[in-house]
C-alpha cells in the first residue's frame, strides 16, 4: 500500500481512535477529547515544553487503547455486558476498595436472575485479586499498538504504565511518585476530572481527597489554578491544542493495520477478520481492473470497517445461540458507529462512508442506512461481498467455519435473493480461490511450527487444556510452549501474544 495522505495529522488519527476507546469503555463520545484537552492545559500550566506536551496529548488520547484486551472475559464476569461494568469502574478505579466493591454490586449481573447474579458477583469480587493480570494486558496491548502507530518511545513507555498510582499501589509495575511517567500522572487526573464533572460532582474536592494516594499532588494543584479547568471539547479545539510543529502521519496503511487489530481483538471470534476483508476486497478490485486509487480505498475501508464493533457488548458478539430482537438492534448499530468515529476526521470521512456500508444490501435489506440499488456504489458492493465471505469462512460462536465451496454456495444464494452484487461476489470468490497461505521458510520471532499452532489457538481464546486436546499433547507441554512463545516474542500476556499473532498474520 502507498504512504498515507500528508494532510492527515497524527493527532487527527489519535483523536478518532479516542472516540473508539470511548465506546470501548462505555463512555460518551468526546470523553477522550475532553481528557486530552484538559491534559494539555495541565501540562502547559506545569511548564512543560512542546515535545512533552505532545506526548501528554497522545497519551491522554490513547490511554485506553488496550480496553478490548480482555473484553470477552469481562463480559463473562459481568453477565454479558462488559461495557456497563467498565463504565461503572471508571470513577472508582482510583478510589478505595469500598468504592470498587460498591460499583461491582451495582452493575454485575444486573439483568440476571437473583441466583446467577449472586454467583457472578461472588466471582467478580474474587477476581479482584487478578486485577494486575487484567491491567497488564491492557497496558501491553496499548503499548504494542502505539508503537505500530509510529508514536514516540516515551508515549509507548507511558502507555505501558497507564494504571500506576502516586502511592505505588497501582499497576502494572507498582511505580510510585515521580517514577511514574509524567504523561500518566497528568492523564489520570484529567480523565477522572472529566468523569466527576459529567457526574455533577465537586471535582476539586474529589481530586484533593485522592491526592497523595492515586494522584500527584502537583497535578492536582495545577488543576486548581486553571481558570476554566474542564469543558466539553470540540474537535477543532483538540487539533489546535497540538504543540508546534504539527506532525503528519507518515504511513497511514501501517497505522490502519494496527487499528484493524485493535478492533479484531474485541472478540476471539473476529481475530484476523479485518485484514482478511481488506485482502479479499483489494484482490477482487484488481480482478475487476479497478483503478489503483479505488483498490487502495477498498483495502483501507476493509481494515477499519468494523471499528464500531467496540461499542457493542461482548455478550452479543460471543453469544452461542440466536440473538434477540434487541440484541440485533445493537448489532445493526455497529456500522453507524464506524461512521460516527471516522466522520469527525475530515481526511477519513470519505473512507468512513465506504467502510460503514459493509452490511448494506442491493435490495435495501441491509443496515445501517438501508440504501439499495444504484445508491450503493460499486466499491461498497465489493466490500460487502468481501466481508460476507471472510465471515463465512471463519468460525463463529453459533457455527463452524465454512470451507470455500460451502461459503460460495451461500454467497450465490445471497446473489439470487438480490442482496449481493453478482459481479462483486464472483470477483471476491475468485480472489479467495486464488489465494493460498504463504509458505514460510521460518516464522517471526524464531517460533517453531508447533509454537505457531499453540499461539494461534491461544489467540482464539483456547485454554491450555483445550489446546492440548486439539493438538494431542499434554496440558503441561502446552504450558511450556506458551512460556517459550512469550519469551521469544517479548510479551507477558495472552492479549499481547494475540496482537503479535495478528500483526504477523499467523491466525490463518
N, C-alpha and C positions, 0 to 999 in steps of 0.2 A: 504493500500500500504506500501511497505517497505521503510526504510530510504534511503536517497539519497546516491549516489556513493561518497565516501570520496575524490575521485580525483577531483570532481568539486569544484572549488573555488568560493566563494561568488562573487568576482569581475568578474569572467567569466560570471556568470548568469546576473549580472547587466550590464555588457558591451553588452551582447546580447540584453537585454531589451533597452539599449540606441539606438541600431540600429532600433528597432521597433518605439521608440519615434522620431527618425529622420524622419522616414516615416510618422508618425502621425502628424508631424509639418511641413511637406513639405520641409525638409532639405535633403541634400545629405547624404548617408550612411557614417558614420565616423565623422559627426559633433559633436556628443556627446562624442565620444572617444577623439577627439582633445580638446574639452572643459574640459574634466576631466583631461587630461594630463597637460594642462595649469593651471588648478585649483590646482593640486598637487604642481606644480612648484611654484606658488604664495604662497601657504601655507608654503612651506619649506623656501622660501625667507623671509617670515614674522616671521619665528622662531617657528612655531607650532610643537608640539610633535607628536609622532606616532599615538596616538588614534584620535587626531583631524584631522590629515592628512587623516586617514582612513575615517572619517566622511565627510570630504571635497570631497574625491574621490567618495564616494557613492552618496552624494547629487548631485554632478555635473553630474553623470551618469543618475540619476533618476529624475532630476528637472522637467521634462515634463511627468512624469508617469501619470498625470491626463489629458493629452492632448485630450483624447477621451471623456471626461466627458460631453461635450455639442456639439459633432461633428455634430449631426443632426440639431440642432438649428443654428449652424454656417453655415452649408451648405444652409439652407433655406435663411439665411440673404445674403449669397454670390451668390445666384442663382444656387446653386448646388455644387460648388467647394470649400469645406471647406479648403482643403489643400493649395490652392493658396492664400486664404485670410490669413490663419495662417502664411504662409511663408512670405507674404508681411508685416505682422505686426511685425515680429521678430525684424528687425533692428530698428524699431521706437517706440516699446512699452516703452522704457526708454527714449525716446526723448520728443519733445514738442508736444502740441496738434496740431499744424500746420502740423507737420510731420505725425502724425497719420491720419489726415484728407486727406492729400495728398496721403498717401498709400491707404486709402479706395477708393478714387476717381479712383486710378489707377487699382484697381483689382475687386471691387464689380460689379457683373453683366456684366463683360467684354464681354461675348459672347451672351448677351441677346439683344433683340430689344430695341431701344432707350427708349421707354416709360416704359418698365418693368425695364430697368436698372436705370432709374431715380427714380422709386418707391423703388427699392431695396436700392439704395444709400441713399435716404431720411430716410428709416427705419434704415439703418446701422448707420447713423450719430445720429439719435435719440436714438438708442440703446447704444451709448457710455456711456450714463448715468447709464446703468445697468452693467457696467464693473465689479463692485465689486462683483455682484452675480455670474458672469461667473468665475472670478478668484477664488472666494471662493470654487466653485465646483471643479475646477482643483486641488486646494491645499488640499481640504478634501479627494478627491479620492486618490491622491498621498500618503498622509499620511496613509490612511487606508491600501492601498496595500503594502506600505513599512513595516508596522507592520506585515502583514501576511507573508512577505518575511523573517521575523526574524531579521530585522535590528534594530540598537540601537534606543533608545528613542530620542537621540539627533538628529539622522537623520530624524526620524518621525517629531519631532518638527520643524526642519529646512524646510522640505518639506511643512509643513503646513503654512509656511510664504514665499513661493517661489517668490512672486512678490512684496515684500516690497522695498521701496526706501530710500536712506540715509536721504532725507529731510522729511520723514514722509508722503509723498503723495501717497505711494503705497498701495498694498492690500495683504491679506485681513484684516490685523489688524492695518494698519496705524502706524506701528512701525517706529522709527527713530533712526539714529546713531547706537551706539553700542548695542542698544536693539535688533537690527536685528541679528539673528544668524550669526556668522562669516562665516559659510559654504555658506550661501546665498550671503553675501556681496562679497565673492570671486567668486562664481559660476556665478553671474550676470556679473561681469566684464569679466571673462574668456569666457563666452558664446558670449557676444557681440563682444569681440575682435576677436573671430573666424569668426563671421558674417562679420565684417568690412573687415577683411583680405581677405576673399573669394570674397568680392565685390571690392577689389582693392583699398580700402580707406586707408588713413593715420591713422592707428589705434590709436597711442598715441595722436594725435591731437583730435580725436573724444572723446576718453576717458577723456581727460583733460577738454573738453568743458562741459562734463556732471558730472564731479566730484563735490561733494558737493550737487548735486541735486539727481541724480539716484545712483551715485557710492560713495563708501567710498574712500576719498582721499588717505588713507594709502594703499589701494589695488592698486589704480592707480599708486602710487609712486613705489610700489613693482614691478608692471608690467614694469615700465620704467627702473628698474635696471636689469631686466633679459637680459642676453646676446643673447639668442635665444627665444624670447617671444612666438612664435607661429609657428607650422608647422603641416602638416597632420600627425596625429598619426597612427602608426602601431599597430595592435592588441597586439603584444607581448610587446610593449613599455608600454601600459596601464597596463598589468599584472605585469610588472617589477616595475611599479611605486607604487605598493601597499606597504603600511607600514608593517614592520615586527611586530609580526609574521603573516604569511599568514593565512587567515581564510578560512575554508572549509564549504560548505553548510551542515547543519545537517539534514534537511528534504526536499529533492527535491520535493516530491509529494505535500506537502503543498505549496511550492513555485510555482509549476506549476499550481496548482489550482488558485492561485492569478493571474498568467499570463493569465489563461483562462478567468477570469472575466474582466481583463483589455481589452482583445480582444473583448469579447462579449458586453462590454459597448459601443462599437463603434456605434451600431445601436439599436433602440428599438426592431427591428425585430429579433435580434440574442441573446438577453439576456437569458442566461441559456443553449445555444446551445452546447458549447464545453464540459461542464461536462456531458451532456446527451450523446454525442457521445462517450465519454470515458467510461461511464457506459455500454452502449449498446455493444461496442466493447469488453470490458472486460468480460461481461456476456456471449456473444457469444463465446468468446475464451474458457471459461470454459465448455460450452456445447460441444464444438469441442474437448475437452480434450487436449488443448494445454498446453505446459509447463508453470510453474509459471513465468519464465523469459519472455516468449512470451506474456503472458497476461499482465504483467506489462508494456512491451513496447507498447502494444495496448492502454492501459489506458493512459499512458503518452503522446503518439502521439495524442490521441483524445483531450487531454487538450490543446495542442499547435498547432493543425493542421491549424487553421485559423489565425495564427499570422500575416500573410501577408495582412489580410483584412485592417489593419490600414493604408496601403499605397494606398488605393483606395478611392476616394472621396465619401462622403455620398449621394451626388446627384444620384449616381448609386445604392448604396445599398438600398436606401429608395424610389426609383422610383416606382410609382404605375403602370406604363404602360410598354410596351415592350422596351427592350434595343436596342439601335442602334448597328451597327457593331463595331463602335469604342468603345462603352461602353462595349461590350462583350470582346473586346480585353483586356481592363483593368481588367475586372473580371478574365479573364484567367491568368492574371499576379499574382494573389494573392498566389497560391501555390508556385510559383517561389520565391516570396518574403519571404515566410515562410522558404524556403530552404536557401536563402541568409542570413537571420537573424541567423539561427541556425548553419549554416555550419562553421562560423568563430570560434565557440567554439568547440574544439576537443571532449570533453566528450558528447556534444549534437549533434554532426554532424550526427551520425548514426540515432538518433531519428528524426532529420530533414529530412533525406532521406525518412523515412516511413511517417512522418507527411505530407510532401509535395506531397504525392501520392494519396491523398484522392479523387481527381477528375479524376484519370486515369481510363480507362475502358478496358475490356478484348479485345474488337475489335479495339483498338487504336484510338477511337474517343474522348478520354478524353484529359485532359490537366494537367500540362504544357509540359510534355515531350512527350506525345502521345505514351507511351510504351504500349505493349499489350501482350496477351498470356502468355507464360511461363516466360517472363521477369517480369511480375507482381507477386510479392511474395504473398504467402498465407495471410500474415498479412495485406498487402496492400489491398487485396480483402475484408477482413473483415472490415477494416477501411472505405473503400469506401461505403460498404453497410450500415454501422452504420451511416455515415454522411448523406447518402441519406435518410434513414428512419427518422433520427432526424429532417432533414429539412422539409420533407413532413408533419410531424405531428406538425409543428409549423406554425403559420400564417406568411405570407409574404405580402409585400405591394400590390402585384398583385393578391393574392388569400387568402382564408381562410385556416386554418389548416385542414388537413385531419384526419379522425378517422383512427384507426389502420387497419380496414378492407379495406378501400379505398386505404390507403397507401400500404398495402400488394399487392393489385391488380396492382397498379402502379409499384411496385418493380418487380413483376412477368413479366410484360411487358418488363422491362429492361433486365431481365434474358433471355426471349425469343428472344430478339433482339441481344443477345450476348454481352451485355455491362456489366452486373453484374454477379458475380460468383454465381451459384445456391446454393452451399453448404453454402457460406457465407450469402446469403440472407435468407435461411432457418433458420440458426442459429440466425441471428440478429432478425428476426421476432419472433422466439421462445423466445428470450431474452426479447423482448418488451412485448410479450403476458404474460410472467411470472412475469412481474414487476407491482406492484401497488404502488400508492403513500403511503409513510409510514404514519401510524396513529400516530398523535402527541397528547400525553396527555396534553401537553402545548407547547406554541410557544416560541421561544427565545425572550429575552428582555421583557417578560411579555405581549407580544402582544395578543390581543383578535382575535377570528376568523374573525370578521368584519375588524379589523385593518389590518390583513394579506391580506384580499381581496382588501382593498384600496391600500395597499403597492404594491401588485402585479400589479395593473393597473397603479399606479404611475410609477412603474419601466418600464412599457411598453409604457410610453410616453403619457398616457391619461391626459387631463386637468381635473381639479376638476369637471367641468360641465359634461364632458364625463363619468367620473367615477360615478357621481351621477345618470346619466341616465341609466347606465348599472346595478347599484345596487339598483335603485329605491329609492334613498334618495336625499335630497336636496344638492345643492352645498355648502351651509353653513355648513351642517353636515359633508360633505366630508372635508371641511377645518378644522373643529375641530378634525376630525380623523387624518388628516395629522400633525397637531400640536402635538397631543398626541404621534403619531408614532415617530416623530423627537425627542421628549423629552425622550421617553423610550429607543430608540436605540442609542442616543447620537450623532446625526448628525444634520447638519443645512442646507443641500441642497438636492435637488431631486437626484442628482448624488450619493451623499453619501448614501442615502436611498436605491438606486438601487444596489449599491455594497453590502450593507448589505443583501438585499434580495437574491442576487445571492450567496453570501458566505454561507448563511444558507439554501440554496436550497428551497426558498419559491416561486420560479417562476412557479412551476407546480401546 
